[in-house]
Amino acid sequence: MNRKVKIDTKEKFHVITPVEAHLSANLTDNLSNLMHEFLENPIKSIVFNAENVESIEKPVADCLAALQGDFQAENASFVICCLKPAVRKAFLDWGLLDVLNITPTESEAWDIVQMEEIERELFGNETEE
């Protein structure tokens, strides 16, 4: 999977961009393992840029939904951006569109990651007091 994605590290998050046009079920374990490795880093949050993805199989979509939950549990953000219409429709058909944190552009995904970080800091401070 490492060769099938581009990884761009920013100050507060990583942008993961698959280079494959089709995300097939046999990539699911590799994708999950790659994403979970980031949860071990100081910079945990992920923007998953799907701009190159033309089609996706349901196990990969389910994996992305599970990853979002895993990242939230670790106080990290997982945002998907730049969905092609066919991929968006697949997520809708599988009932995942409303479950996932999806933005139209990478810039908006960056904003979501930064807002969620601020929220975690604010709510984290409230629970410590």
C-alpha positions in Angstrom: 0.0 0.0 0.0 2.8 2.4 0.7 3.7 2.6 -2.9 0.1 3.1 -3.9 -0.4 6.3 -1.8 1.3 9.7 -1.7 1.9 10.9 1.9 2.3 14.6 2.5 3.1 15.6 6.1 1.9 19.0 7.3 2.4 20.7 10.6 -0.8 19.3 12.2 -1.8 16.3 10.0 -0.9 14.0 7.1 -2.5 14.1 3.7 -2.8 10.6 2.3 -3.6 10.5 -1.4 -4.2 7.1 -3.1 -2.7 7.0 -6.6 -4.9 4.1 -7.7 -8.1 4.8 -9.6 -9.8 1.8 -8.0 -9.7 0.9 -4.3 -10.3 -2.8 -4.2 -11.1 -5.0 -1.2 -7.6 -6.6 -1.3 -6.2 -3.2 -0.2 -8.3 -3.0 3.0 -5.8 -4.6 5.4 -2.9 -2.6 4.0 -4.9 0.6 4.2 -6.0 0.0 7.8 -2.4 -0.9 8.9 -1.0 2.2 7.2 -3.5 4.5 8.8 -3.1 2.9 12.3 0.6 3.5 12.1 -0.1 7.2 12.1 -2.0 6.9 15.4 1.4 6.0 17.0 2.9 9.3 15.8 2.8 12.7 17.5 0.9 14.0 14.4 -2.0 11.6 14.3 -4.7 13.3 12.2 -5.3 12.3 8.6 -6.8 14.0 5.5 -7.6 11.2 3.0 -7.6 12.9 -0.4 -9.7 10.7 -2.8 -9.1 12.9 -5.9 -7.7 10.0 -7.9 -10.2 7.4 -6.8 -12.8 6.6 -9.5 -14.3 3.6 -7.8 -14.3 1.9 -4.4 -15.3 -1.5 -3.2 -17.5 -1.8 -0.1 -14.9 -3.4 2.2 -12.6 -0.4 1.6 -15.5 2.0 2.3 -16.3 0.1 5.5 -12.6 0.2 6.5 -12.6 4.0 6.1 -15.7 4.3 8.3 -14.0 2.1 10.9 -10.9 4.2 10.7 -12.8 7.4 11.4 -14.1 5.8 14.6 -10.6 4.6 15.6 -9.1 8.1 15.0 -11.9 9.8 17.0 -11.3 7.4 19.9 -7.6 8.5 19.9 -8.5 12.2 19.8 -7.4 12.5 16.2 -9.2 13.7 13.1 -9.9 11.6 9.9 -11.4 13.6 7.1 -12.0 12.4 3.5 -12.0 15.0 0.7 -12.3 15.3 -3.0 -14.8 12.5 -3.7 -15.6 11.8 -7.3 -19.4 11.6 -8.0 -19.3 7.8 -8.4 -17.5 7.3 -5.1 -19.9 9.7 -3.4 -22.8 7.7 -4.7 -21.3 4.5 -3.5 -20.9 5.9 0.0 -24.5 7.1 -0.2 -25.8 3.8 -1.4 -24.0 2.0 1.4 -25.3 4.4 4.1 -21.9 5.7 4.9 -22.1 9.2 3.5 -23.6 10.7 6.7 -21.2 8.6 9.0 -18.0 9.8 7.4 -16.4 13.2 7.8 -16.3 14.4 4.2 -15.5 17.7 2.6 -15.5 18.8 -1.0 -11.9 20.2 -1.1 -8.6 19.5 0.6 -8.5 23.0 1.9 -11.9 22.5 3.7 -10.6 19.2 5.1 -7.6 21.1 6.6 -10.0 23.6 8.2 -12.0 20.7 9.8 -8.8 19.1 11.2 -7.7 22.4 12.7 -11.2 23.2 14.1 -11.4 19.7 15.7 -8.0 20.2 17.2 -9.1 23.5 18.8 -12.3 21.8 20.1 -10.3 18.9 21.6 -8.0 21.5 23.3 -11.0 23.5 24.7 -12.9 20.4 25.9 -9.7 18.8 27.2 -9.1 21.9 29.3 -12.6 21.9 30.6 -12.4 18.3 31.8 -9.0 19.0 33.6 -10.4 21.9 35.6 
